[in-house]
Amino acid sequence: MKKFYIMNGQNQEGPFEIEQLKLLNIKKDTPIWFQGIENWTTAEKVEDLKSILSINTTPPKFENPIQNNFSTTPPNYYNSSNYNNQNYNSQNDYPKSNLKRNLLIVGVILIGLAIISFLSSSYQSNSYDSEPYNADETQNSAVSAEETERQRINEAITKKNMNFRNNWQSYLTATTNQYQYREIGGIFNLAVIFTNNTDCKMDEIKVNVNYIKDSGGIYKTETVVFYNVLPGTQQTAQAPDSERGTSVELEISQAYSDKMNFYYPSDSGNYKDPYFYKQ
């Protein structure tokens, strides 16, 4: 599955999956990079992201139907099919009802044209009275929009990192390989595997390895340390052999990430975010 990176002002954020980008509500011009392309591009040029981009809600240009559908002069009745089909022999035979109807149509057209002319004159007058174009205000508006977008992305990242901190046991895990042990006691060829399923680098991780005796008690405890574990990756470290014990239990005793503002087991005093930490 593709992992995407975005530029948040001067800072690079990521990697994100498409579902995570939906939460960030990226725009068409948000800078995007993913493995397989050489340079940064924008979200609107990435086929995989078109389905999550905002749809344009600007209406099309208004065109007055009266102006488009009616002519300013009535058609020549004597060239029409009605005249040929009725086969009148003289102008005096023209039905009075048709004449009234055509005069009514002409009157409606003239009234419509007068209304259009009046509205057009009013619009032009209002346009002349409006304030002149100010380039500085346009530039300030663009800067404000960029700042608002940056704040929105920062808020989304802050919320996501808080979820990682409060539920770190679901994202940070330690497991073992298929180590060897003796029936009479003794463990060897033991490896500890640490997995980082967050979006942030883990700067330091400490895992306690408890060697369990056949009777159930702990024979001894060793600590395995991991450094700079990148997001979405694993690291493996060899654990010391033990002369006694038939099984092991693992426990993450310390976890620290500067980018996530996370440190376990410290307590920030905030019950909603107890592992928040910032130097």
Secondary structure per residue as TSV (DSSP state, phi and psi in degrees):
chain	resnum	aa	ss	phi	psi
A	1	M	-	360.0	136.3
A	2	K	-	-66.8	144.2
A	3	K	-	-113.3	128.6
A	4	F	E	-110.5	144.6
A	5	Y	E	-116.2	145.3
A	6	I	E	-126.3	157.8
A	7	M	E	-100.2	120.6
A	8	N	E	-106.6	85.4
A	9	G	T	70.4	-113.6
A	10	Q	T	-96.8	-3.1
A	11	N	E	-109.5	141.9
A	12	Q	E	-92.3	131.4
A	13	E	E	-123.0	148.8
A	14	G	E	136.2	-177.4
A	15	P	E	-81.5	153.6
A	16	F	E	-124.0	149.9
A	17	E	-	-90.0	169.3
A	18	I	H	-60.4	-39.5
A	19	E	H	-62.8	-35.1
A	20	Q	H	-72.1	-34.8
A	21	L	H	-65.1	-30.5
A	22	K	H	-60.6	-40.2
A	23	L	H	-65.1	-30.9
A	24	L	H	-80.9	-13.2
A	25	N	T	51.7	55.9
A	26	I	-	-65.4	156.7
A	27	K	-	-101.6	173.3
A	28	K	T	-62.7	-32.2
A	29	D	T	-97.9	11.6
A	30	T	-	-66.7	126.8
A	31	P	E	-64.3	134.7
A	32	I	E	-134.0	141.1
A	33	W	E	-140.6	143.3
A	34	F	E	-148.1	161.4
A	35	Q	T	-62.7	128.9
A	36	G	T	120.0	-13.9
A	37	I	-	-117.6	151.3
A	38	E	S	-81.3	-44.8
A	39	N	S	-119.3	166.5
A	40	W	-	-66.1	149.5
A	41	T	E	-135.0	-168.6
A	42	T	E	-114.2	159.4
A	43	A	G	-61.0	-34.4
A	44	E	G	-67.5	-16.4
A	45	K	G	-94.6	0.9
A	46	V	-	-101.9	115.8
A	47	E	G	-57.7	-38.9
A	48	D	G	-66.6	-20.1
A	49	L	G	-101.5	-5.6
A	50	K	G	-62.7	-29.9
A	51	S	G	-71.6	-18.4
A	52	I	G	-105.7	-0.6
A	53	L	S	-79.8	154.7
A	54	S	-	-66.5	140.6
A	55	I	-	-86.3	138.6
A	56	N	-	-68.4	125.4
A	57	T	-	-109.0	17.0
A	58	T	-	-78.5	125.6
A	59	P	-	-71.5	158.9
A	60	P	-	-70.9	164.9
A	61	K	-	-63.0	133.9
A	62	F	-	-77.4	133.3
A	63	E	-	-125.6	126.3
A	64	N	-	-68.1	120.8
A	65	P	H	-65.7	-27.8
A	66	I	H	-67.1	-42.5
A	67	Q	H	-67.2	-31.4
A	68	N	H	-84.6	-28.2
A	69	N	H	-100.9	-12.6
A	70	F	-	-120.7	145.6
A	71	S	-	-92.3	158.9
A	72	T	S	-82.5	-9.7
A	73	T	S	-128.7	143.0
A	74	P	-	-70.8	153.6
A	75	P	-	-70.9	160.4
A	76	N	-	-77.6	109.9
A	77	Y	G	-61.9	-34.8
A	78	Y	G	-74.8	-13.3
A	79	N	G	-95.8	-2.1
A	80	S	S	-84.8	165.5
A	81	S	H	-69.2	-27.3
A	82	N	H	-60.6	-42.3
A	83	Y	H	-65.8	-43.2
A	84	N	H	-68.0	-38.1
A	85	N	H	-70.3	-36.0
A	86	Q	H	-77.7	-22.0
A	87	N	T	57.0	51.1
A	88	Y	-	-75.1	147.8
A	89	N	S	-95.2	-16.9
A	90	S	S	-155.5	162.9
A	91	Q	G	-65.1	-26.4
A	92	N	G	-68.6	-16.8
A	93	D	G	-87.9	-2.2
A	94	Y	S	-61.8	126.6
A	95	P	-	-63.2	139.1
A	96	K	H	-68.2	-32.1
A	97	S	H	-65.3	-39.3
A	98	N	H	-66.7	-36.4
A	99	L	H	-64.6	-42.9
A	100	K	H	-63.9	-40.4
A	101	R	H	-63.5	-44.4
A	102	N	H	-65.4	-38.6
A	103	L	H	-64.0	-36.5
A	104	L	H	-65.1	-41.8
A	105	I	H	-62.5	-43.9
A	106	V	H	-60.6	-41.4
A	107	G	H	-63.0	-41.4
A	108	V	H	-62.8	-42.9
A	109	I	H	-61.5	-44.6
A	110	L	H	-64.8	-39.6
A	111	I	H	-64.8	-42.2
A	112	G	H	-61.1	-42.7
A	113	L	H	-64.3	-36.4
A	114	A	H	-66.0	-40.3
A	115	I	H	-64.5	-44.2
A	116	I	H	-60.9	-42.4
A	117	S	H	-63.0	-40.2
A	118	F	H	-66.0	-44.7
A	119	L	H	-64.4	-38.6
A	120	S	H	-64.6	-41.2
A	121	S	H	-65.3	-39.4
A	122	S	H	-65.7	-40.5
A	123	Y	H	-64.2	-43.4
A	124	Q	H	-63.5	-38.2
A	125	S	H	-65.4	-42.3
A	126	N	H	-66.1	-33.6
A	127	S	H	-66.1	-38.6
A	128	Y	H	-67.8	-31.2
A	129	D	H	-84.0	-9.1
A	130	S	S	-74.1	163.0
A	131	E	-	-70.6	147.5
A	132	P	-	-68.4	157.7
A	133	Y	-	-62.9	132.0
A	134	N	-	-117.6	108.7
A	135	A	H	-65.5	-34.4
A	136	D	H	-64.8	-40.7
A	137	E	H	-64.9	-38.2
A	138	T	H	-64.3	-42.6
A	139	Q	H	-65.3	-41.8
A	140	N	H	-63.8	-36.2
A	141	S	H	-65.3	-39.6
A	142	A	H	-65.3	-41.3
A	143	V	H	-63.9	-41.7
A	144	S	H	-62.7	-40.8
A	145	A	H	-64.4	-39.3
A	146	E	H	-65.7	-40.8
A	147	E	H	-65.8	-39.4
A	148	T	H	-63.3	-41.9
A	149	E	H	-64.4	-41.0
A	150	R	H	-64.6	-41.1
A	151	Q	H	-64.9	-38.3
A	152	R	H	-64.4	-42.7
A	153	I	H	-65.8	-41.3
A	154	N	H	-61.6	-41.6
A	155	E	H	-64.2	-39.0
A	156	A	H	-66.2	-40.3
A	157	I	H	-67.4	-40.8
A	158	T	H	-60.4	-43.4
A	159	K	H	-64.7	-40.8
A	160	K	H	-65.2	-43.6
A	161	N	H	-66.3	-34.5
A	162	M	H	-63.1	-38.3
A	163	N	H	-64.6	-40.6
A	164	F	H	-60.9	-44.6
A	165	R	H	-63.6	-46.1
A	166	N	H	-75.1	-18.5
A	167	N	T	-126.1	37.8
A	168	W	H	-62.1	-28.2
A	169	Q	H	-62.6	-23.5
A	170	S	H	-82.8	-17.3
A	171	Y	H	-112.9	-22.3
A	172	L	E	-115.2	116.8
A	173	T	E	-132.5	151.4
A	174	A	E	-128.5	128.9
A	175	T	E	-133.7	172.4
A	176	T	E	-116.2	165.3
A	177	N	-	-84.9	-171.5
A	178	Q	-	-83.9	79.5
A	179	Y	-	-74.4	171.9
A	180	Q	E	-112.0	148.4
A	181	Y	E	-148.2	157.9
A	182	R	-	-98.8	147.1
A	183	E	T	-61.8	-35.1
A	184	I	T	-82.8	-3.8
A	185	G	S	116.6	141.1
A	186	G	-	127.1	126.4
A	187	I	E	-122.3	136.4
A	188	F	E	-149.9	166.1
A	189	N	S	56.5	42.8
A	190	L	-	-95.5	128.3
A	191	A	E	-122.2	141.3
A	192	V	E	-106.3	131.6
A	193	I	E	-114.6	118.9
A	194	F	E	-105.4	133.6
A	195	T	E	-119.3	129.5
A	196	N	E	-109.0	104.4
A	197	N	-	-102.5	19.6
A	198	T	S	-90.7	-179.1
A	199	D	S	-97.8	8.8
A	200	C	S	-126.0	151.5
A	201	K	-	-69.3	135.6
A	202	M	E	-94.2	116.0
A	203	D	E	-73.2	-36.8
A	204	E	E	-153.9	133.6
A	205	I	E	-132.3	132.9
A	206	K	E	-117.5	129.2
A	207	V	E	-120.3	122.8
A	208	N	E	-83.7	131.1
A	209	V	E	-109.1	111.2
A	210	N	E	-96.9	120.9
A	211	Y	E	-89.6	116.0
A	212	I	E	-96.7	129.2
A	213	K	-	-75.6	164.8
A	214	D	T	-62.5	-29.1
A	215	S	T	-77.3	-12.1
A	216	G	S	110.1	-15.0
A	217	G	S	-81.9	168.3
A	218	I	E	-88.4	123.1
A	219	Y	E	-77.8	-47.6
A	220	K	E	-161.4	167.6
A	221	T	E	-128.7	130.4
A	222	E	E	-118.6	153.2
A	223	T	E	-114.4	129.4
A	224	V	E	-109.9	131.8
A	225	V	E	-114.2	138.3
A	226	F	E	-119.9	143.0
A	227	Y	E	-126.4	142.7
A	228	N	E	51.2	58.1
A	229	V	E	-88.0	114.8
A	230	L	-	-70.0	157.6
A	231	P	T	-61.4	138.5
A	232	G	T	71.9	21.8
A	233	T	E	-127.9	172.3
A	234	Q	E	-123.8	153.5
A	235	Q	E	-131.4	145.7
A	236	T	E	-120.6	136.3
A	237	A	E	-134.7	142.4
A	238	Q	E	-79.6	135.0
A	239	A	-	-99.1	153.2
A	240	P	-	-63.8	149.3
A	241	D	-	-71.6	162.8
A	242	S	B	-134.6	138.3
A	243	E	S	-75.6	-20.8
A	244	R	S	-129.5	167.2
A	245	G	-	104.2	144.1
A	246	T	S	-119.2	-6.2
A	247	S	E	-155.2	170.8
A	248	V	E	-133.0	154.2
A	249	E	E	-126.7	138.1
A	250	L	E	-109.3	145.2
A	251	E	E	-146.8	123.9
A	252	I	E	-75.5	112.0
A	253	S	E	-96.1	-18.6
A	254	Q	E	-154.7	139.3
A	255	A	E	-145.0	133.5
A	256	Y	E	-140.6	131.6
A	257	S	E	-140.6	115.8
A	258	D	T	-67.5	-41.2
A	259	K	T	-68.0	-33.1
A	260	M	T	-86.5	-5.9
A	261	N	T	54.4	49.4
A	262	F	E	-127.8	130.9
A	263	Y	E	-146.1	122.0
A	264	Y	E	-116.6	132.9
A	265	P	S	-106.6	24.3
A	266	S	-	-64.1	158.7
A	267	D	-	-122.5	116.9
A	268	S	-	-74.4	-13.9
A	269	G	S	92.7	-10.5
A	270	N	-	-96.0	111.3
A	271	Y	T	-65.4	-21.9
A	272	K	T	-80.4	-21.2
A	273	D	S	-148.2	66.7
A	274	P	T	-67.9	-22.9
A	275	Y	T	-102.2	15.6
A	276	F	B	-68.1	134.2
A	277	Y	-	-148.0	132.9
A	278	K	-	-144.7	125.6
A	279	Q	-	-72.1	360.0
